[in-house]
Amino acid sequence: MMKSIMLRIKPELVFPLLISVILTLYFFYIDEGKYNFAGISEFDNLFFLGFYVLLFFGIQKLILIGLGSLRLTMNISLLLQSIVSAIVLITLLFAFFISFS
C-alpha cells in the first residue's frame, strides 16, 4: 500500500515567495546591462540567487508580522503587505544600486 504525502503550503507565504523569486530573477536578468540569463547556472550565481530570494522573502515576512499586529482581515493584510513590500524592496534595491554605481 502506498502512502500519500501531501505538502502543506501556507497561503500567506506563497505570494511573498513568488514576488521574491520574480524580483530576483528580474534583477539577475538586467544585471550589468546584459539582459540575458547567461551564467545563471554557475554555482556562485545560484548561491547569490538563493541568498537574495531569502533576503527579500525575509523582509516581506517581517512586514507581514508587523501588519499582523494590526488585526486586519486576510485579504486586506495581503493587499497592504504587497504594497508595503513593493515600496520597501524597490527602495532598498535603488539604494543598493545607487551606492554601488
C-alpha positions in Angstrom: 0.0 0.0 0.0 1.4 3.4 -1.0 1.3 6.3 1.3 0.2 9.6 0.0 2.4 12.5 1.1 0.8 15.9 0.9 2.8 19.1 1.1 1.0 21.8 3.0 1.7 25.3 1.8 0.6 28.3 3.8 -1.2 30.7 1.5 0.2 33.7 3.2 3.7 32.6 2.3 3.1 31.8 -1.4 2.7 35.4 -2.6 5.8 36.8 -0.8 7.9 33.9 -2.1 6.7 34.3 -5.6 7.4 38.0 -5.5 10.9 37.4 -4.1 11.7 34.9 -6.9 10.3 37.2 -9.7 12.2 40.3 -8.4 15.4 38.4 -8.0 15.2 36.8 -11.5 14.4 40.2 -13.0 17.5 41.7 -11.4 19.6 38.8 -12.4 18.3 39.3 -16.0 19.2 43.0 -16.2 22.5 42.5 -14.3 25.3 44.6 -15.8 23.1 45.5 -18.8 23.4 42.1 -20.5 19.7 41.4 -20.5 20.1 37.6 -20.5 20.4 34.8 -18.1 24.0 33.8 -19.2 25.9 32.3 -16.4 22.9 31.8 -14.1 23.6 28.1 -13.8 27.1 28.7 -12.2 27.3 27.8 -8.6 28.2 31.3 -7.2 25.3 32.9 -9.2 22.8 30.3 -7.9 24.1 30.8 -4.4 23.5 34.6 -4.6 20.2 34.0 -6.3 19.1 31.9 -3.3 20.6 34.5 -0.9 18.6 37.4 -2.5 15.4 35.3 -2.6 15.7 34.5 1.1 16.6 38.1 1.9 13.6 39.6 0.0 11.4 36.9 1.4 12.6 37.6 5.0 11.9 41.3 4.6 8.4 40.6 3.4 7.8 38.1 6.2 8.9 40.8 8.7 6.4 43.2 7.1 3.7 40.5 7.3 4.4 40.0 11.0 4.2 43.8 11.6 1.0 44.1 9.7 -0.4 41.1 11.5 -0.3 43.0 14.7 -2.9 45.4 13.2 -5.6 42.6 13.3 -6.7 43.2 9.7 -8.6 40.7 7.6 -6.6 38.3 5.4 -7.4 40.0 2.1 -6.7 43.5 3.4 -3.5 42.2 5.1 -2.2 40.6 1.8 -3.0 43.7 -0.2 -1.4 46.0 2.3 1.6 43.7 2.6 2.1 43.6 -1.1 2.0 47.4 -1.4 4.4 48.0 1.6 6.7 45.2 0.5 6.9 46.5 -3.1 7.8 50.0 -1.8 10.4 48.7 0.7 12.0 46.3 -1.7 12.2 48.8 -4.6 13.6 51.5 -2.2 16.3 49.0 -0.9 17.2 48.0 -4.4 17.5 51.6 -5.6 19.7 52.4 -2.6 21.8 49.3 -3.2 22.3 50.1 -6.9 22.9 53.8 -6.4 25.5 53.1 -3.7 27.5 50.7 -5.9 27.3 52.6 -9.2 
